[in-house]
């Protein structure tokens, strides 16, 4: 099932690519998808629950729908999320496949925001 979801996610940008360009709303959709993925991630260890909440907080702060949200602020928060998720994966506190999926989705979001920001 997870493999199907990942394959589906990889195919999502294709309709966007068919249009002339991506929008910040496209990037927000990816952010929401990543947030949904994080909700299912199990973080081990005595601080697992608080680390899990910190990951979700990073993504909420990255939302492009927040009042006054700027692309550079969102990029910074996605970077903070990616670093935190990477540390958890390196420590073995999240499953390797989950850590890789979080990295891939955060890379996709970063690329999306950078591309849209360049076009504006």
C-alpha positions, -999 to +999 in steps of 0.1 A: +000+000+000+028+024+010+046+017-023+014+026-042+010+058-023+046+068-030+042+060-067+010+081-067+028+110-051+056+109-076+031+112-104+013+142-088+036+169-102+030+158-138-003+176-142+014+207-128+042+204-153+017+202-181+006+237-172+029+266-179+042+267-143+038+257-107+020+278-081+025+283-044-008+265-040+008+234-057+036+237-031+011+240-003-005+208-015+029+190-012+033+205+023-001+191+034+008+157+019+041+157+039+022+167+070-001+137+065+029+115+061+044+128+093+012+121+112+018+083+105+055+083+114+065+066+146+094+082+164+111+059+189+128+068+221+118+085+254+114+119+235+096+103+206+063+121+211+079+155+215+101+150+185+070+140+165+052+171+176+083+192+166+082+178+131+046+187+128+052+222+142+080+228+116+056+219+088+028+241+102+052+270+104+062+263+068+026+266+055+023+291+027-013+298+038-002+315+070-010+353+071+021+371+058+038+339+048+069+344+026+086+319+004+120+323+022+104+317+056+087+286+043+120+273+028+137+279+061+111+259+080+112+231+055+149+231+059+145+229+097+121+200+092+144+182+068+174+185+092+153+173+122+139+143+102+174+135+089+188+134+124+160+111+136+166+088+106+204+088+112+198+079+148+175+051+138+145+066+156+124+065+125+123+036+100+148+040+072+121+040+045+101+066+063+132+088+067+139+086+030+103+094+021+104+124+044+136+136+028+122+131-007+090+149+000+108+178+017+132+180-013+102+182-036+086+210-016+119+229-015+122+226-053+086+237-058+089+268-036+122+278-052+108+274-087+077+294-080+097+321-062+120+325-092+090+328-116+073+356-095 
